[in-house]
């Protein structure tokens, strides 16, 4: 299999991972909300003057800080996974210190020139991280900073490095009075390297006039010939006049360049120009780390022989350390390769010295032991294609699928430690936070009231079930709805299938001319009319919805009537959902065991459906066969129902299709009418099943007692007002705990 096809298949396979990743994102977002809710509930109970001191002491010792601080990291990692597996390109990062040939390399690969990827031998030239994608287009998309993102990603790191307060508005930045020199900084920051940082801040401020109008601007497309001013530092001659020196690049958040790569063997390819990773401050490292995780599949670290950086330096080591974090669970050699730029200006001795230094300092004296080392001339496109691009793409074609699997497994497995901490917290809370004990007399009262509760609910459910059994009104209304749908279909047919007969014939005539006969037109119309008839009968769903709403309303009324203040919702479906949640949160002897069987019976009832397409259409579908294009003769041969109609006989064609449509709709109506008890039977069966599971299952009595002992003050407020507040406090906490536990089990 060639490289292009392999990589195309890998990108397709990646999409299959997205549903599980999105499920995990949703799960951890809910977990974050669960812990926010738990903290809020704990604070409320702690600050309640009536909370017993013993309980208050227990709650004050609950510390969720470590868990809460872990969840944003989990979500950031999952977001990186989602973006990685959503991409339609393989992205290769290009990293290295200034003046090692990164921009030259990108020019050779992309075919771009100085206006798009500026290079320079002396001062650094490229000011903005660019993304270059292989494409038939020749355009650049520029995304600008808001002042907020400009402050966060540019101003804050510089000010933080100098221990200066960061300006919060653009006007504060404009008027900010910066120290004259490093001697005016706090003592710990009076170091020579901070002179450069301070001067850069002053340059940003003095050039604010040149880029402030771009902040907060929407993204724009720019012709490639006009790109340089947005991505390059000023030239040396421009720097000499600070008052007129423009710095538009400071407003640029991101640049995506689209152009046709001259010799790339893979279409779905992008190259990402990475910053000098070894020069990042601690405050910006995490930001770049997430960008690397989500944005690149592989990194080329460029080194150039000769000059001050012609050896493996501490900055290179720092860059590799960050890349090691970004690779997460992939093998190191799979994620990073080192490119020695065979610059023609370097001597053979300088090239040999760099090669040997990397061998000793990086690869532990063994070729390619830690990182694969590639040598190519960055300025030579043909050499880069053969020596660098082809080997790298072959490597990715063979290894990327494995790398993806390593990342997914490693990321998901890494959450186990957090989940264990959550599980330990839940166990501790359940152990230490218990419902107040009740004396024997109260327990006996609850036992009696539970028996009454079961009997009363059972009686009303049975009465409602009997009412449904003998109810003819449902059947009559359903018959009326079937007839209404049928009459609507007849009117639709007579009107020319939603237009007019003449308009239909004119349209059919054009299609007959274009297709040189009626075969295609007749076949298309049969299919169209069959689908539309089926759609017309889906109007029965409105009737079904009303029946379900009435059904749920009655069940909700029965439950609310006999459960005191337990249920507060008003919408019938919400009442059932609330009841299910309360059942799940019930506890016994301080343990949150829940009334699982009762809750399951409510869940099944809540999921009840009355749906034409799902439940009825399969049973009546064969009646729509009347409007098939073909039929079967006595010899079991397929014959057209339109064989006797000429291309010019539009009246007969219209009548034939109309007749077939009327037959199909009539037979469907008859089939539905034969099953006129369908909605009543569905409701009756569902209620009967609910009654059996709620009242007569093996766990019913035990779980109703658990419900009673968990919520006595809510179920019988007049009898247990003295413990209502303490029960309510504990139950609120238990509800939050159970939400977390339920999420954890998923």
C-alpha positions in Angstrom: 0.0 0.0 0.0 1.4 3.4 -0.9 2.1 6.2 1.6 -0.8 8.4 0.6 -3.4 5.6 0.9 -2.0 4.5 4.2 -2.2 8.0 5.7 -5.6 8.6 4.2 -6.9 5.4 5.9 -5.3 6.4 9.2 -7.1 9.8 9.1 -10.4 8.0 8.4 -9.9 5.6 11.2 -9.2 8.4 13.6 -12.8 9.6 13.3 -14.1 6.4 14.7 -12.6 7.3 18.1 -14.5 10.6 18.4 -17.7 9.3 19.9 -15.9 7.7 22.9 -13.7 10.8 23.3 -16.8 13.1 23.3 -18.5 10.8 25.7 -15.6 11.1 28.1 -15.5 14.9 27.7 -19.2 15.0 28.6 -18.6 12.7 31.6 -15.8 14.8 33.1 -17.7 18.0 32.4 -20.6 16.6 34.4 -18.1 15.4 37.1 -16.8 19.0 37.4 -20.4 20.2 37.8 -21.0 17.4 40.4 -18.1 18.6 42.5 -19.1 22.2 42.2 -22.6 21.2 43.4 -21.1 19.1 46.3 -18.9 22.0 47.5 -21.8 24.4 47.3 -24.0 22.0 49.3 -21.3 21.4 51.9 -20.8 25.2 52.3 -24.6 25.7 52.7 -24.9 23.0 55.4 -21.7 24.2 57.2 -23.0 27.7 57.4 -26.5 26.7 58.5 -26.8 27.7 62.2 -28.9 24.7 62.9 -26.3 22.2 61.7 -25.1 20.0 64.6 -21.5 20.8 65.6 -20.5 17.1 65.1 -21.7 17.2 61.5 -20.2 20.6 60.8 -16.8 19.3 62.0 -17.0 16.3 59.7 -17.9 18.5 56.7 -15.1 21.0 57.3 -12.6 18.2 57.0 -13.9 17.3 53.5 -11.2 18.4 51.0 -12.0 18.2 47.3 -9.3 20.6 46.2 -6.9 18.0 44.8 -9.7 16.3 42.8 -11.1 19.6 41.5 -7.6 20.7 40.4 -7.2 17.5 38.5 -10.4 17.7 36.4 -9.4 20.7 34.2 -6.2 18.8 33.3 -8.3 15.8 32.3 -10.6 18.0 30.2 -7.6 19.7 28.5 -6.1 16.3 27.6 -9.4 15.1 26.2 -9.8 18.3 24.2 -6.4 17.7 22.8 -7.4 14.2 21.8 -10.6 15.4 20.2 -8.8 18.0 18.1 -6.1 15.5 17.1 -8.6 12.9 15.9 -10.9 15.5 14.3 -8.1 16.8 12.0 -8.1 16.0 8.3 -4.4 16.4 8.0 -1.2 14.9 9.3 0.6 17.8 11.0 4.4 17.9 11.3 6.0 20.5 13.6 9.3 22.2 12.8 11.2 23.3 15.8 14.6 24.7 16.6 16.5 27.8 17.7 16.6 31.0 15.6 18.7 31.0 12.5 19.1 27.2 12.2 17.2 27.0 8.9 13.6 26.4 10.0 12.1 28.9 7.6 14.4 27.8 4.8 13.2 24.3 5.3 9.5 25.3 5.2 10.2 27.3 2.0 11.7 24.2 0.4 8.8 22.0 1.4 6.0 24.4 0.6 7.4 26.3 -2.4 6.6 29.6 -0.6 9.0 32.6 -0.7 10.2 35.4 1.5 6.9 37.2 1.5 5.2 34.3 3.2 8.0 32.5 5.2 10.7 35.2 5.7 14.3 34.1 6.4 17.3 35.9 7.6 21.0 35.3 8.5 21.3 37.8 11.3 18.3 39.0 13.3 15.3 36.6 13.8 12.7 37.2 11.1 9.7 35.0 11.7 7.5 36.5 14.4 4.3 34.4 14.2 3.8 30.7 14.4 2.5 29.7 10.9 0.6 26.6 9.8 1.2 25.7 6.2 -1.2 23.2 4.5 -0.9 21.4 1.2 -3.9 22.7 -0.8 -5.1 23.7 -4.3 -5.8 27.2 -2.8 -3.3 30.0 -2.5 -4.5 32.1 0.4 -3.8 32.8 4.1 -6.3 32.9 6.9 -5.3 35.2 9.7 -6.9 35.0 13.2 -6.4 38.1 15.4 -6.0 38.3 19.1 -8.7 39.8 21.3 -7.1 42.1 23.8 -7.9 39.4 26.4 -5.9 36.7 24.5 -3.2 39.2 23.7 -2.9 40.0 27.4 -2.9 36.3 28.4 -0.5 35.0 25.8 1.9 37.9 25.2 1.7 40.6 27.9 1.3 38.4 31.0 4.3 36.1 30.4 6.6 39.1 29.8 5.3 41.0 32.9 5.3 37.9 35.0 9.0 37.2 34.0 9.9 40.7 35.3 7.6 40.5 38.4 5.6 43.5 37.0 1.8 43.9 37.3 0.2 43.1 34.0 -2.1 45.8 32.6 -5.7 44.8 32.4 -6.9 47.1 29.6 -5.5 48.5 26.5 -5.5 51.9 28.0 -3.6 50.7 31.0 -1.0 49.2 28.6 -0.8 52.5 26.6 -0.1 54.5 29.8 2.0 52.0 31.6 5.2 53.4 33.0 8.0 50.8 32.6 11.3 50.8 34.5 14.2 52.6 32.8 16.4 49.6 33.1 16.8 46.3 34.9 18.1 48.1 38.0 14.6 49.4 38.6 13.2 45.9 38.8 12.8 44.0 42.1 16.1 42.7 43.2 15.5 39.1 42.2 14.9 40.2 38.6 18.0 42.4 38.2 19.7 40.1 35.8 21.2 40.9 32.3 18.8 38.6 30.4 15.9 40.7 31.6 17.2 43.7 29.8 16.0 42.1 26.5 12.5 41.3 28.0 12.1 44.8 29.3 13.1 46.3 25.9 10.6 44.1 24.1 7.8 45.3 26.3 8.7 48.9 25.6 8.7 48.1 21.8 5.3 46.5 22.1 4.0 49.6 23.8 5.6 52.2 21.5 4.2 50.3 18.4 0.7 49.9 19.9 -0.6 52.4 17.4 0.3 50.0 14.5 -1.7 47.0 15.7 -4.3 48.0 18.2 -7.0 48.4 15.5 -6.4 44.7 14.5 -7.1 43.4 18.0 -10.7 42.0 18.3 -11.0 42.0 14.5 -12.7 39.0 12.9 -10.5 36.6 10.9 -9.6 37.7 7.4 -8.2 36.2 4.3 -5.0 37.7 2.9 -3.3 37.2 -0.5 0.0 35.5 -0.1 1.8 38.4 -1.6 0.6 40.6 1.3 1.4 38.3 4.1 4.9 39.4 5.3 3.8 42.4 7.3 1.6 40.1 9.5 4.2 37.4 10.2 7.7 39.0 10.1 9.6 41.1 12.5 10.6 44.6 11.3 13.7 44.8 9.2 16.8 46.2 10.8 16.4 49.5 9.0 12.9 49.9 10.3 14.0 49.1 13.9 16.2 52.2 13.8 13.2 54.5 13.8 11.0 53.2 16.7 8.3 55.9 16.3 7.4 54.6 12.8 8.2 50.9 13.3 5.1 48.8 12.7 4.5 45.5 14.6 1.3 44.1 13.2 2.5 40.6 14.0 1.7 41.3 17.7 -2.0 41.3 16.9 -1.8 38.0 15.0 -2.9 34.9 17.0 -2.7 32.4 14.3 -1.9 32.1 10.5 -3.0 29.2 8.3 -1.3 29.3 4.9 -2.7 27.2 2.0 -0.6 26.5 -1.0 0.4 23.6 -3.3 3.5 21.8 -2.1 5.7 21.1 -5.2 6.7 17.5 -4.4 4.7 16.2 -1.4 3.6 12.5 -1.9 0.7 13.1 0.5 -2.2 15.6 0.0 -3.5 15.7 3.6 -0.3 17.3 5.0 0.5 20.3 7.1 3.6 21.8 8.6 3.5 23.8 11.8 6.2 26.4 12.6 6.8 26.0 16.3 8.4 28.7 18.5 11.8 28.3 20.1 10.6 25.7 22.6 13.7 25.8 24.7 13.2 29.5 25.3 9.7 29.3 26.8 9.1 30.6 30.3 7.3 28.3 32.8 4.2 30.5 32.6 3.7 29.9 28.9 5.0 26.3 28.7 1.6 24.7 29.6 -0.1 26.7 26.8 2.4 25.5 24.2 2.2 22.0 25.6 -1.5 21.6 24.9 -1.0 23.2 21.5 1.6 20.5 20.7 -0.6 17.7 21.9 -3.5 18.7 19.8 -1.8 20.3 16.9 1.1 18.0 15.8 1.7 14.4 15.1 5.4 14.5 14.7 8.2 17.0 15.3 11.4 17.8 13.3 14.0 19.4 15.6 16.4 21.4 13.3 20.1 21.8 14.2 22.6 23.7 12.1 26.4 23.2 12.3 28.7 26.1 12.9 28.1 29.4 14.8 27.2 29.7 18.5 24.4 27.1 18.3 26.4 24.5 16.4 26.3 22.0 19.2 23.7 20.4 21.5 22.8 23.2 24.0 20.8 23.6 27.2 18.1 25.2 25.1 17.9 22.1 22.9 17.6 20.0 26.0 14.8 22.2 27.3 13.0 21.9 24.0 13.3 18.1 24.0 12.0 18.0 27.6 8.8 19.9 26.5 8.4 17.7 23.5 8.8 14.7 25.8 5.8 15.9 27.7 3.9 16.6 24.5 4.4 13.1 23.2 2.5 11.8 26.2 2.2 8.0 25.8 3.9 7.6 22.4 7.4 6.2 22.0 10.0 9.0 21.9 11.5 8.0 18.6 8.1 7.9 17.0 7.4 11.5 17.9 10.6 13.4 17.3 13.5 13.2 14.8 16.5 15.5 14.7 17.4 17.1 11.4 21.0 18.2 10.9 20.8 21.0 8.3 23.7 20.3 5.9 24.1 24.1 5.2 26.7 24.6 2.5 28.2 27.4 4.5 29.2 25.0 7.3 32.6 23.3 7.0 32.9 19.5 7.0 34.6 19.8 10.4 31.6 21.8 11.8 29.2 19.2 10.5 31.2 16.4 11.9 31.5 18.1 15.3 27.7 18.6 15.5 27.0 15.0 14.4 29.4 13.6 17.1 28.1 15.9 19.8 24.5 14.7 19.2 25.7 11.1 19.1 27.4 11.5 22.5 25.1 14.0 24.3 21.7 12.8 23.0 21.9 9.2 21.6 24.3 7.9 24.3 27.0 6.9 21.8 24.8 4.8 19.6 23.3 5.9 16.3 19.6 6.7 16.5 19.3 5.1 20.0 17.1 7.9 21.5 16.2 9.9 18.4 16.5 9.2 14.7 18.9 11.7 13.2 18.4 12.8 9.6 20.8 14.9 7.5 19.6 17.0 4.6 20.2 20.5 3.1 17.3 22.7 4.1 17.8 25.0 1.0 17.5 22.2 -1.5 13.9 21.1 -2.2 14.9 17.9 -4.0 17.3 16.9 -1.3 14.7 17.6 1.4 12.1 15.6 -0.4 14.3 12.5 -0.7 16.3 12.7 2.6 13.7 14.1 4.9 10.1 14.2 3.7 9.8 10.7 2.2 11.4 8.9 5.2 9.3 10.9 7.7 6.0 10.2 5.9 7.0 6.5 5.5 7.6 6.4 9.3 4.2 8.0 10.0 2.4 5.7 7.5 3.8 2.7 9.4 3.6 3.9 13.0 0.9 6.5 13.3 -1.9 4.1 13.9 0.0 2.5 16.8 0.9 6.0 18.1 -2.8 6.9 18.2 -3.7 3.8 20.1 -1.0 4.4 22.6 -2.3 7.9 23.2 -5.9 6.9 23.7 -5.1 4.0 26.0 -2.6 5.9 28.0 -4.8 8.9 28.4 -7.9 6.9 29.5 -5.8 4.8 31.8 -4.2 7.8 33.4 -7.6 8.8 34.9 -7.7 5.7 37.1 -5.7 7.4 39.8 -8.2 10.4 39.9 -11.2 8.0 39.9 -9.6 6.1 42.8 -9.3 9.3 44.8 -13.0 10.1 44.0 -14.1 6.6 45.0 -12.1 6.9 48.3 -13.8 10.3 49.0 -17.2 8.9 48.4 -16.6 6.0 50.7 -15.4 8.3 53.4 -18.4 10.6 53.0 -20.9 7.8 53.1 -19.2 6.4 56.2 -19.1 9.7 58.1 -22.4 11.3 57.0 -25.4 9.4 58.1 -29.1 10.0 58.6 -30.0 10.8 62.2 -31.0 7.8 64.2 -34.7 7.3 65.0 -36.2 5.7 68.1 -38.2 2.6 68.0 -41.6 4.3 68.0 -40.7 6.4 65.0 -39.5 3.4 63.1 -42.7 1.5 63.9 -44.8 4.5 62.6 -42.7 4.5 59.3 -43.2 0.8 58.9 -47.0 1.2 59.1 -47.0 4.2 56.8 -44.9 2.4 54.2 -47.6 -0.4 54.1 -50.2 2.3 53.6 -48.1 4.0 50.9 -47.7 0.7 48.9 -51.4 -0.1 49.2 -52.6 3.4 48.2 -50.4 3.6 45.2 -51.3 0.1 44.1 -55.0 0.8 44.4 -54.9 3.9 42.2 -52.6 2.2 39.6 -55.0 -0.7 39.4 -58.0 1.6 39.0 -56.3 3.5 36.3 -55.3 0.2 34.6 -59.0 -0.9 34.6 -60.0 2.5 33.2 -57.7 2.0 30.3 -58.9 -1.5 29.7 -62.5 -0.5 29.2 -61.8 2.9 27.6 -63.3 3.0 24.1 -62.7 6.7 23.7 -59.0 6.2 23.0 -59.9 3.7 20.2 -62.4 6.2 18.7 -60.0 9.1 18.7 -57.3 6.9 17.1 -59.7 5.9 14.3 -60.5 9.5 13.7 -56.8 10.4 13.4 -56.3 7.5 10.9 -59.1 8.8 8.8 -57.8 12.4 9.0 -54.4 11.2 7.7 -56.0 9.2 5.0 -58.2 12.2 3.8 -55.1 14.4 3.8 -53.4 12.0 1.5 -56.3 11.8 -0.9 -56.4 15.6 -1.1 -52.7 15.7 -1.7 -53.0 13.1 -4.5 -55.9 15.0 -6.2 -54.0 18.3 -6.0 -51.2 16.9 -8.1 -49.0 15.5 -5.3 -48.7 18.9 -3.6 -48.6 21.1 -6.7 -51.3 20.9 -9.3 -52.1 18.2 -11.9 -51.0 20.5 -14.8 -47.8 21.5 -13.1 -47.0 17.9 -12.3 -47.5 16.9 -15.9 -45.3 19.7 -17.2 -42.5 18.7 -14.8 -42.9 15.0 -15.8 -42.7 16.0 -19.5 -39.4 17.7 -19.0 -38.0 14.7 -17.2 -39.3 12.3 -19.9 -37.5 14.4 -22.6 -34.3 14.5 -20.6 -34.3 10.8 -19.8 -35.7 9.7 -23.2 -38.7 7.8 -21.8 -41.1 7.4 -18.9 -39.2 4.6 -17.1 -37.1 6.8 -14.9 -39.9 9.3 -14.3 -42.4 6.5 -13.3 -39.8 4.8 -11.0 -38.9 8.1 -9.3 -42.5 9.1 -8.8 -43.4 5.8 -7.3 -40.6 6.0 -4.8 -41.4 9.7 -4.0 -45.1 9.1 -3.5 -44.5 6.0 -1.3 -42.2 8.0 1.0 -44.7 10.9 1.2 -47.6 8.6 2.1 -45.6 7.2 4.9 -44.7 10.7 6.0 -48.4 11.6 6.1 -49.2 8.8 8.4 -46.5 9.9 10.8 -48.9 12.7 11.8 -50.3 10.0 14.1 -47.4 10.8 16.3 -49.1 14.0 17.4 -52.0 11.9 18.7 -49.6 9.5 20.3 -47.8 12.3 22.1 -51.0 13.6 23.5 -51.9 10.1 24.7 -48.5 9.7 26.4 -48.8 13.1 28.0 -52.2 12.2 29.5 -50.8 8.8 30.6 -47.8 10.3 32.4 -49.9 13.1 33.9 -52.1 10.5 35.6 -49.1 8.5 36.9 -47.5 11.7 38.2 -50.8 12.7 40.0 -51.0 9.3 41.7 -47.4 9.4 42.9 -47.6 13.1 44.1 -50.9 12.4 45.9 -49.4 9.8 48.1 -45.8 11.0 48.7 -46.4 14.2 50.7 -43.7 16.8 49.9 -41.3 14.4 48.3 -41.9 15.5 44.7 -41.7 19.2 43.7 -41.7 19.1 39.9 -44.9 19.9 38.0 -44.2 18.6 34.5 -45.3 14.9 34.5 -42.2 13.6 32.9 -40.0 15.7 35.2 -42.0 14.3 38.2 -41.1 10.7 37.1 -37.4 11.7 36.6 -37.4 13.3 40.0 -38.9 10.2 41.6 -36.3 8.0 39.9 -33.5 10.2 41.2 -34.9 10.1 44.7 -35.1 6.4 44.6 -31.5 6.1 43.4 -30.3 8.4 46.3 -32.1 6.5 49.1 -29.8 4.9 51.7 -29.8 2.3 54.4 -27.8 2.3 57.6 -25.8 5.2 56.3 -24.9 3.5 53.0 -26.2 4.9 49.7 -27.6 1.6 48.4 -30.6 3.2 46.6 -33.9 1.6 45.6 -32.5 0.2 42.4 -35.4 -2.1 41.4 -38.0 0.7 42.0 -35.9 3.2 40.1 -35.5 0.8 37.2 -39.3 0.4 37.0 -39.7 4.2 36.8 -36.9 4.5 34.2 -38.6 1.8 32.0 -41.9 3.7 32.3 -40.2 7.0 31.4 -38.8 5.4 28.3 -42.2 4.3 27.0 -42.7 5.2 23.3 -45.7 5.5 21.0 -44.1 6.0 17.6 -45.5 5.4 14.1 -42.2 4.9 12.3 -40.8 2.6 15.0 -43.8 0.6 16.0 -46.4 0.8 13.3 -44.7 1.4 10.0 -43.0 -2.0 9.9 -46.4 -3.7 10.4 -48.1 -1.9 7.6 -45.2 -1.3 5.2 -46.2 -4.1 2.8 -49.4 -2.2 1.9 -47.3 0.5 0.3 -46.1 -2.1 -2.2 -49.1 -1.2 -4.3 -47.1 1.8 -5.5 -44.1 -0.2 -6.6 -42.9 0.4 -10.2 -43.0 -3.3 -11.0 -45.2 -6.3 -10.2 -44.9 -10.1 -10.6 -46.8 -12.0 -13.3 -48.1 -15.5 -13.2 -44.7 -16.9 -14.3 -43.0 -15.0 -11.5 -41.5 -12.5 -13.9 -41.1 -8.8 -13.1 -43.2 -6.6 -15.3 -43.7 -2.9 -15.3 -47.0 -1.4 -14.3 -46.4 1.4 -16.8 -45.6 -0.7 -19.9 -48.8 0.3 -21.7 -48.2 4.1 -21.3 -46.5 6.1 -24.0 -44.1 9.0 -23.4 -46.7 11.4 -24.6 -49.6 10.1 -22.6 -49.1 12.3 -19.5 -52.8 12.1 -18.4 -52.7 8.3 -18.2 -49.4 8.5 -16.4 -50.8 10.9 -13.8 -54.0 8.7 -13.4 -52.0 5.5 -13.0 -49.7 6.9 -10.3 -52.7 8.5 -8.6 -54.6 5.2 -8.6 -51.7 3.3 -7.2 -51.2 5.9 -4.5 -54.9 5.8 -3.5 -54.7 2.0 -3.3 -51.6 2.1 -1.2 -53.0 4.7 1.2 -56.4 2.9 1.4 -54.8 -0.5 2.3 -52.5 1.2 4.9 -55.6 2.8 6.4 -57.4 -0.6 6.6 -54.3 -2.2 8.2 -54.1 0.5 10.8 -57.8 0.4 11.5 -57.6 -3.4 12.1 -55.1 -2.6 14.9 -57.1 0.3 16.4 -56.5 -0.9 19.9 -52.7 -0.5 19.5 -52.2 2.7 21.6 -54.5 1.5 24.3 -52.7 -1.9 24.5 -49.3 -0.2 24.6 -50.4 2.0 27.5 -52.1 -0.9 29.3 -49.2 -3.2 29.0 -46.7 -0.5 30.2 -48.8 0.3 33.2 -49.3 -3.4 34.0 -45.6 -4.0 33.9 -44.9 -0.9 36.0 -47.4 -2.0 38.6 -45.9 -5.4 38.8 -42.3 -4.2 39.1 -43.2 -1.4 41.5 -45.5 -3.2 43.8 -44.9 -7.0 43.5 -41.2 -7.5 42.7 -39.1 -9.4 45.2 -37.4 -6.2 46.4 -40.5 -3.9 46.4 -41.3 -3.9 50.1 -37.7 -3.8 51.2 -37.0 -0.8 48.9 -40.2 1.0 49.8 -39.0 0.8 53.4 -35.6 2.1 52.4 -37.4 5.0 50.8 -39.5 5.6 53.9 -36.5 5.6 56.3 -34.6 7.9 53.9 -37.3 10.6 53.4 -39.8 10.3 56.3 -40.0 14.1 56.8 -40.8 14.6 53.1 -43.2 11.7 52.8 -45.1 12.5 56.0 -44.2 16.1 57.0 -47.0 16.4 59.6 -45.6 13.4 61.5 -41.9 14.0 61.3 -41.5 17.8 61.3 -39.0 17.6 64.2 -36.4 15.8 62.1 -37.3 17.4 58.8 -34.4 19.9 58.7 -31.7 17.4 59.7 -33.0 14.9 57.2 -33.1 17.5 54.5 -29.5 18.5 55.1 -28.2 15.0 55.0 -30.3 14.1 51.9 -28.9 17.1 50.0 -25.4 16.0 50.7 -26.2 12.4 49.8 -27.8 13.4 46.6 -24.6 15.2 45.5 -22.5 12.2 46.5 -24.8 9.8 44.6 -24.6 12.0 41.5 -20.8 11.7 41.6 -21.0 8.0 42.3 -23.4 7.5 39.4 -21.0 9.4 37.1 -18.1 7.4 38.3 -19.8 4.1 37.5 -20.3 5.2 33.9 
